[in-house]
Amino acid sequence: MQSKPLVSICIPIYNTEKFVRETLDCVLRQTYTNLEIIFSDNCSTDKTVDIIKSYNDPRIKLYQNIENIGLVHNFIKVLSYATGKYMMFLGADDGMDYSAVEKGVAILEDEKYKDILLVNTHIKIINDESKVIYNKKYIFGSGKISSYWGIRCNLFWGSNIIGEPNGSLFIREAYERTPNPKFKNSNKFKTISYSLFHD
């Protein structure tokens, strides 16, 4: 029986004590369990680190920066620690359906989808009380999107078909092949470079 591939959930943190427990609980409750949960702390001054250290789960890995390296560099830093076949970027104030990772891996492992590098879902925008205030869907609906249309929409039409990078599951090797800068200071939402669409 083939073993399930490791998935790296990468979570950058800075003063997120209000939400990080809910986010971590969401990841630990995933139906897909072969995970490493990686935190890169950017010199938090609140109880964020203490909250994470209070968990006793060997899948949790906490790295702490010696100095604050800024938002974008911490995004890159947390992803650099990933060792899984697949990886996911997740905000410390975000969550996902408990079956999200399992469903994403099933697609990426399916031979009929061998040309797929990244899997994303519809997004629910929530407020500070975890109430859904907006359901975000994509202009193409569900199904495969080619690199041609993905890049065309983003560059020529000003659309963002992925949205925030949070919750997208993608192949680590493809991310590592993506040229720098993977995140750009000039991007309002610091989105991952769209060369990830390429195979």
C-alpha positions in Angstrom: 0.0 0.0 0.0 1.4 3.4 -1.0 2.1 5.8 1.9 0.3 9.1 1.9 2.6 12.0 0.9 3.7 14.5 3.5 1.9 17.9 3.4 3.6 21.0 4.8 1.2 23.6 6.2 3.2 26.8 6.5 1.9 29.5 8.8 3.8 32.8 9.3 3.0 34.5 12.7 3.4 37.8 14.4 1.2 38.8 17.4 -1.6 36.5 16.4 -2.7 35.4 19.9 -6.4 36.2 19.2 -6.7 33.8 16.3 -3.8 31.3 16.2 -5.4 28.7 18.5 -8.4 28.5 16.3 -6.3 28.2 13.2 -4.0 25.5 14.7 -7.0 23.5 15.9 -8.4 23.6 12.4 -5.2 22.2 11.0 -5.0 19.5 13.7 -8.5 18.4 12.9 -7.8 17.8 9.2 -9.0 14.4 8.0 -5.6 14.1 6.2 -3.1 13.5 9.0 0.3 13.1 7.4 1.2 16.8 8.0 3.9 19.0 9.3 2.6 22.3 10.7 5.3 24.9 10.4 5.3 28.2 12.2 7.7 31.0 11.6 7.5 33.6 14.4 8.6 37.1 13.5 9.4 38.2 17.0 5.9 38.3 18.5 5.5 40.3 21.7 2.2 38.8 22.8 1.3 35.2 23.8 1.4 33.7 20.3 4.4 31.6 20.9 3.2 30.4 24.3 -0.1 29.3 22.8 1.7 27.2 20.1 4.1 25.7 22.7 1.2 24.6 24.8 0.3 22.0 22.2 1.9 18.5 22.4 1.9 17.3 18.8 5.1 16.2 17.1 3.8 17.5 13.8 4.1 21.1 15.0 7.4 22.8 14.2 8.1 26.3 15.6 10.9 28.5 14.2 11.6 31.9 15.8 13.4 34.7 13.9 16.2 36.4 15.9 14.9 39.7 14.6 11.8 41.0 12.9 12.5 40.5 9.2 9.2 42.0 7.9 6.0 40.5 6.5 7.2 39.5 3.1 10.5 37.9 4.2 8.6 36.0 6.9 6.2 34.6 4.2 9.2 33.4 2.3 11.0 32.1 5.4 8.1 29.9 6.6 7.8 28.3 3.1 11.5 27.6 3.1 11.1 25.2 6.0 8.7 22.9 4.2 9.8 19.3 3.5 6.6 17.8 2.2 5.7 16.8 -1.3 2.9 19.3 -1.2 2.7 22.6 0.7 0.1 25.1 1.7 0.4 28.7 2.9 -2.1 29.5 5.7 -2.6 32.8 7.5 -2.6 32.6 11.3 -6.1 34.0 11.4 -7.5 31.7 8.7 -9.2 28.3 8.7 -10.4 25.7 6.2 -12.8 22.9 5.9 -11.6 19.8 7.8 -11.4 17.8 4.6 -9.7 20.5 2.6 -6.2 18.9 2.6 -7.5 15.4 1.9 -9.5 16.6 -1.1 -6.6 18.6 -2.4 -4.1 15.8 -2.1 -6.6 13.4 -3.8 -6.6 15.7 -6.9 -2.9 16.2 -7.0 -2.2 12.4 -6.6 -4.8 11.5 -9.3 -3.0 10.4 -12.5 -5.7 12.1 -14.6 -4.7 15.4 -13.1 -0.9 15.0 -13.5 -0.7 18.4 -15.2 -2.1 20.2 -12.1 0.3 22.1 -9.9 -2.0 24.0 -7.6 -5.4 23.3 -6.1 -7.6 26.1 -4.7 -11.1 26.4 -3.3 -13.8 28.9 -2.9 -13.2 31.3 0.0 -15.4 32.6 2.8 -14.5 35.9 4.2 -15.1 36.1 7.9 -15.0 38.9 10.5 -13.4 39.0 13.9 -16.3 37.0 15.4 -15.8 34.2 12.7 -19.1 35.2 11.0 -19.2 34.8 7.2 -19.6 38.2 5.6 -18.8 37.3 2.0 -18.6 34.1 -0.2 -15.9 34.6 -2.8 -16.2 32.5 -6.0 -14.1 32.5 -9.1 -15.0 33.8 -12.5 -14.2 30.4 -14.1 -16.2 28.4 -11.6 -14.9 25.0 -10.7 -12.6 22.8 -12.7 -9.2 23.1 -14.4 -7.8 26.5 -15.3 -4.9 26.6 -17.8 -1.7 28.6 -17.2 -2.6 30.6 -20.3 -5.9 31.8 -18.9 -4.7 32.2 -15.3 -1.8 34.5 -16.3 -3.9 36.4 -18.9 -6.6 37.2 -16.3 -4.1 38.3 -13.7 -1.8 40.4 -16.0 -4.1 41.7 -18.7 -7.5 42.0 -17.1 -6.5 42.9 -13.5 -8.3 39.9 -12.0 -6.9 37.7 -9.3 -8.2 34.2 -9.9 -6.5 32.7 -6.9 -7.1 35.6 -4.5 -5.0 35.5 -1.3 -2.5 32.6 -1.4 -4.0 31.3 1.8 -5.3 27.7 1.6 -3.9 26.8 -1.8 -2.3 23.4 -1.9 0.6 23.1 -4.4 3.6 21.0 -5.3 6.7 22.1 -3.4 9.0 21.3 -6.2 7.0 23.7 -8.5 7.2 26.4 -5.9 11.0 25.9 -5.6 11.3 26.2 -9.3 9.4 29.5 -9.3 11.8 32.4 -9.9 12.3 35.1 -7.4 10.6 37.3 -6.2 8.0 34.8 -5.2 6.3 37.5 -3.2 6.5 41.2 -4.2 6.4 44.2 -1.9 4.4 46.0 -4.6 1.6 43.5 -4.6 -1.3 44.6 -2.4 -2.0 41.1 -1.3 1.6 39.7 -1.5 0.4 36.9 -3.9 2.5 34.0 -5.0 4.1 34.4 -8.4 1.8 33.1 -11.1 4.5 31.1 -12.7 3.2 28.4 -10.4 0.7 27.8 -13.1 3.4 26.5 -15.4 4.5 22.8 -15.5 
